[in-house]
Amino acid sequence: MKKVVDNFAEPDRVSLVMITPTNITNYNRTQAELEEFLLFAILVAGKTAKTQAEKLNLFLQDHPVKNGTLNERKDSPFDFIERLINLNMLKLWMMDCKLGQYNRLDKAIRGILQFKGKLDSVTLDELESVDGIGSKTARFFVLHSRPDQKIAVLDTHILKFLSEKGYKVPKATPSKKKYGKIEEYFLAECDKAGKNVADMDLEIWKTYSK
């Protein structure tokens, strides 16, 4: 990776676990892992999961060095982002890692810092209050982080599945006003299949993303 500013040395590596899109459900994440997963949920909206997981890994693992002092290895993802903000480097670092959608991501990433330390209890409404986070992103984070959630991630794969089941649904994620009704369709299909919502969500993603 190139240097992001002239007085930055080559980045050191920090040992973090990269998000695995095919094994996304985890109800025992630490706060740091929840921070990483929420960042992934924001990045992956409308993008290829594997590619965004790799870019997030690059964003978090390539910590810059300033004036010879490394970022602390114990830093959580939010700690690291706060350091970037203090250095006035958040958007610059996002661009260096080619995350894309820089204005949306800048607002969303700054906005989620308010939930530091309480990501295991943050509500859907609180998440959706952040500029850059919609119903689908908020539900994706909660569904795959907490057990027994009755919520649906209405991405293109779920909508295609519902369409093939005979439901009249849009091709793209519906507005918040229409989201709840279509969400009920998917929850009903989960009940019919006798499957956990998170498991069925992942099963459909694996089937339709091929």
C-alpha positions as CSV (number, residue, x, y, z in Angstrom):
1,M,0.0,0.0,0.0
2,K,1.3,3.5,-0.8
3,K,1.9,6.0,1.9
4,V,-1.1,8.2,2.5
5,V,0.9,11.2,3.6
6,D,4.6,12.1,3.3
7,N,5.5,11.7,6.9
8,F,3.8,8.3,7.3
9,A,6.1,5.2,7.3
10,E,5.0,1.9,5.8
11,P,2.1,0.5,7.9
12,D,2.6,-2.3,10.4
13,R,0.2,-5.2,10.7
14,V,-2.4,-5.8,13.4
15,S,-3.8,-9.2,14.0
16,L,-7.5,-9.1,13.3
17,V,-9.9,-11.8,12.0
18,M,-11.4,-11.0,8.6
19,I,-15.1,-11.2,8.1
20,T,-16.2,-14.4,6.4
21,P,-19.3,-13.7,4.3
22,T,-20.2,-17.4,4.1
23,N,-20.2,-17.8,7.9
24,I,-21.6,-14.5,9.0
25,T,-23.7,-15.4,12.0
26,N,-22.1,-15.1,15.4
27,Y,-24.0,-14.5,18.6
28,N,-20.9,-14.3,20.8
29,R,-19.0,-11.4,19.3
30,T,-16.9,-9.1,21.5
31,Q,-17.5,-5.4,21.3
32,A,-14.5,-5.1,19.0
33,E,-15.8,-7.8,16.8
34,L,-19.2,-6.1,16.8
35,E,-17.5,-2.9,15.7
36,E,-15.9,-4.7,12.8
37,F,-19.1,-6.4,11.8
38,L,-21.1,-3.2,11.8
39,L,-18.5,-1.6,9.6
40,F,-18.8,-4.6,7.3
41,A,-22.6,-4.2,7.3
42,I,-22.2,-0.6,6.2
43,L,-19.6,-1.3,3.6
44,V,-21.3,-4.3,2.0
45,A,-24.6,-2.5,1.1
46,G,-25.0,-2.9,-2.6
47,K,-21.5,-4.4,-3.0
48,T,-19.9,-7.8,-3.4
49,A,-19.5,-9.3,0.1
50,K,-16.1,-11.0,-0.5
51,T,-14.6,-7.9,-2.0
52,Q,-15.8,-5.6,0.8
53,A,-14.6,-8.0,3.4
54,E,-11.2,-7.9,1.9
55,K,-11.3,-4.1,1.7
56,L,-12.4,-3.8,5.3
57,N,-9.6,-6.1,6.4
58,L,-7.1,-3.8,4.6
59,F,-8.7,-0.7,6.1
60,L,-8.4,-2.0,9.7
61,Q,-5.1,-4.0,9.5
62,D,-2.9,-1.5,7.7
63,H,-2.5,0.9,10.6
64,P,-0.5,4.0,9.7
65,V,2.5,5.2,11.5
66,K,2.9,8.8,12.4
67,N,6.2,10.3,13.8
68,G,7.5,6.8,14.5
69,T,4.7,5.8,16.9
70,L,2.4,2.9,16.0
71,N,-1.3,2.8,16.7
72,E,-1.8,0.7,19.8
73,R,-2.2,-3.0,18.9
74,K,-5.0,-3.2,21.5
75,D,-7.1,-0.7,19.6
76,S,-10.6,-1.8,18.6
77,P,-11.8,-0.7,15.1
78,F,-13.6,2.3,16.7
79,D,-10.5,3.3,18.5
80,F,-8.6,3.2,15.2
81,I,-11.3,5.3,13.5
82,E,-11.2,7.8,16.3
83,R,-7.4,8.1,15.8
84,L,-7.9,8.6,12.0
85,I,-10.5,11.3,12.7
86,N,-8.1,13.1,15.2
87,L,-5.5,13.0,12.5
88,N,-8.0,14.3,9.9
89,M,-7.3,11.2,7.9
90,L,-10.5,9.2,7.9
91,K,-11.7,9.9,4.3
92,L,-8.1,9.9,3.1
93,W,-7.5,6.4,4.5
94,M,-10.9,5.2,3.1
95,M,-9.8,6.4,-0.3
96,D,-6.4,4.8,0.0
97,C,-8.2,1.5,0.7
98,K,-10.6,2.1,-2.2
99,L,-13.7,1.6,-0.1
100,G,-15.9,3.8,-2.4
101,Q,-19.0,5.8,-1.6
102,Y,-16.8,8.1,0.5
103,N,-19.4,10.7,1.5
104,R,-21.9,8.1,2.7
105,L,-19.3,6.1,4.5
106,D,-17.7,9.1,6.1
107,K,-21.1,10.1,7.6
108,A,-22.1,6.6,8.6
109,I,-18.7,5.7,10.2
110,R,-18.6,8.9,12.2
111,G,-22.2,8.3,13.2
112,I,-21.8,4.8,14.7
113,L,-19.0,5.9,17.1
114,Q,-21.8,7.0,19.4
115,F,-22.7,3.3,20.0
116,K,-19.2,2.4,21.2
117,G,-19.5,-0.1,24.1
118,K,-23.2,-0.8,23.5
119,L,-23.4,-2.6,20.2
120,D,-24.9,-5.6,21.8
121,S,-28.0,-3.6,22.7
122,V,-28.2,-0.8,20.1
123,T,-31.7,-0.8,18.6
124,L,-32.8,-0.8,15.0
125,D,-34.2,2.7,15.4
126,E,-30.9,4.0,16.8
127,L,-28.9,2.4,14.0
128,E,-31.3,3.8,11.3
129,S,-31.0,7.3,12.8
130,V,-27.4,7.4,11.5
131,D,-27.1,9.0,8.1
132,G,-26.0,6.3,5.7
133,I,-27.7,3.3,7.5
134,G,-31.0,2.0,6.2
135,S,-33.4,-0.7,7.3
136,K,-31.6,-3.4,5.5
137,T,-28.1,-2.6,6.9
138,A,-29.5,-2.2,10.5
139,R,-31.3,-5.6,10.2
140,F,-28.3,-7.3,8.7
141,F,-26.2,-6.3,11.7
142,V,-28.7,-7.3,14.4
143,L,-29.9,-10.5,12.7
144,H,-26.5,-12.0,12.5
145,S,-25.3,-10.8,15.9
146,R,-28.2,-11.7,18.2
147,P,-30.2,-14.9,18.5
148,D,-33.9,-15.3,17.8
149,Q,-34.4,-12.1,15.8
150,K,-37.6,-11.9,13.8
151,I,-36.4,-9.4,11.2
152,A,-35.5,-9.7,7.5
153,V,-32.6,-8.4,5.4
154,L,-34.5,-7.5,2.2
155,D,-31.6,-7.6,-0.2
156,T,-31.9,-8.6,-3.9
157,H,-31.5,-12.3,-3.1
158,I,-34.3,-12.4,-0.6
159,L,-36.5,-10.4,-2.9
160,K,-35.8,-12.7,-5.8
161,F,-36.6,-15.7,-3.5
162,L,-39.9,-14.1,-2.5
163,S,-40.8,-13.2,-6.1
164,E,-40.3,-16.9,-7.1
165,K,-42.6,-17.8,-4.3
166,G,-45.3,-15.7,-5.9
167,Y,-45.1,-12.5,-3.8
168,K,-45.4,-9.2,-5.5
169,V,-42.2,-7.5,-4.4
170,P,-39.8,-4.9,-5.9
171,K,-36.4,-5.9,-7.3
172,A,-34.5,-3.5,-5.1
173,T,-34.7,-3.0,-1.3
174,P,-38.1,-1.3,-0.5
175,S,-38.5,2.0,1.3
176,K,-38.9,2.0,5.0
177,K,-42.7,2.6,4.5
178,K,-43.1,-0.7,2.6
179,Y,-40.3,-2.6,4.3
180,G,-42.4,-4.0,7.2
181,K,-45.1,-5.7,5.0
182,I,-42.5,-7.4,2.7
183,E,-40.5,-8.4,5.8
184,E,-43.6,-10.2,7.0
185,Y,-43.6,-12.3,3.8
186,F,-40.1,-13.6,4.4
187,L,-40.8,-14.3,8.1
188,A,-43.8,-16.3,7.1
189,E,-41.6,-18.3,4.7
190,C,-39.1,-19.0,7.4
191,D,-42.0,-20.3,9.6
192,K,-43.2,-22.5,6.8
193,A,-39.8,-24.0,6.3
194,G,-39.3,-24.3,10.1
195,K,-36.0,-22.5,9.9
196,N,-34.2,-19.9,11.9
197,V,-34.3,-16.5,10.1
198,A,-30.6,-16.0,10.2
199,D,-29.9,-19.5,8.8
200,M,-32.5,-19.1,6.0
201,D,-31.1,-15.7,5.1
202,L,-27.6,-17.1,4.7
203,E,-28.9,-20.2,2.9
204,I,-30.7,-18.0,0.3
205,W,-27.6,-15.7,0.0
206,K,-25.4,-18.7,-0.8
207,T,-27.9,-20.0,-3.4
208,Y,-28.6,-16.8,-5.2
209,S,-25.2,-15.2,-5.1
210,K,-23.6,-17.9,-7.2
